[in-house]
Amino acid sequence: MKHPEIHEICKKHMYRYVSVTMTNGAVYDGIVENVDDDNLYLAVPIGGMDHEQMRAFLPYGGYPFPFYGYPYPGYGYGFGRRRFARQVLPLAGLLALSLLPYY
């Protein structure tokens, strides 16, 4: 693929969760954050999903009182914030980009 084609494909997938395969065989998954003339910028999730980070879809965070602990981050919902790191990848080394389902 030519460089302008790769750039356009990346622009079409802005703010989407994708899998990127590089020519050296490395595979990255993350959200396309930005694309410039030379690089692709991904927001890559870091850390594993442990018990504290798993989402529990319970009304009001599983507490008996409505909105108990609501305005305080991390309270009332049973999960913490998901962390992301920026990964900068050269467009010249991009082999494939595919859309992933986001849960």
Backbone hydrogen bonds, N-H to C=O, Kabsch-Sander energy under -0.5 kcal/mol:
donor,donor_aa,acceptor,acceptor_aa,energy
6,I,2,K,-2.1
7,H,3,H,-2.3
8,E,4,P,-2.1
9,I,5,E,-2.3
10,C,6,I,-2.3
11,K,7,H,-2.2
12,K,8,E,-2.1
13,H,9,I,-0.9
13,H,10,C,-0.6
14,M,11,K,-1.3
15,Y,32,V,-2.9
16,R,13,H,-1.6
18,V,16,R,-0.6
18,V,30,G,-3.1
19,S,98,S,-3.0
20,V,28,Y,-3.7
21,T,96,A,-2.8
22,M,26,A,-2.9
23,T,93,G,-2.6
25,G,22,M,-1.8
28,Y,20,V,-2.8
30,G,18,V,-2.1
31,I,43,A,-2.2
32,V,16,R,-2.1
33,E,31,I,-0.6
33,E,41,Y,-3.1
34,N,41,Y,-1.4
36,D,39,N,-2.3
40,L,89,L,-3.3
41,Y,34,N,-3.0
42,L,40,L,-0.6
42,L,87,Q,-3.0
43,A,31,I,-2.7
44,V,42,L,-0.8
44,V,85,A,-3.2
46,I,83,R,-2.0
50,D,48,G,-1.0
53,Q,50,D,-0.9
54,M,50,D,-1.0
56,A,77,Y,-0.6
57,F,55,R,-0.6
58,L,56,A,-2.1
61,G,58,L,-1.7
62,G,59,P,-1.8
63,Y,60,Y,-1.1
68,Y,65,F,-1.6
70,Y,67,F,-2.1
72,Y,69,G,-1.0
75,Y,72,Y,-1.9
85,A,44,V,-2.6
87,Q,42,L,-2.9
89,L,40,L,-3.0
89,L,87,Q,-0.6
91,L,38,D,-2.8
92,A,38,D,-0.5
93,G,90,P,-1.0
94,L,91,L,-1.4
95,L,21,T,-3.0
96,A,21,T,-1.9
98,S,19,S,-2.6
100,L,17,Y,-2.8
103,Y,101,P,-0.6
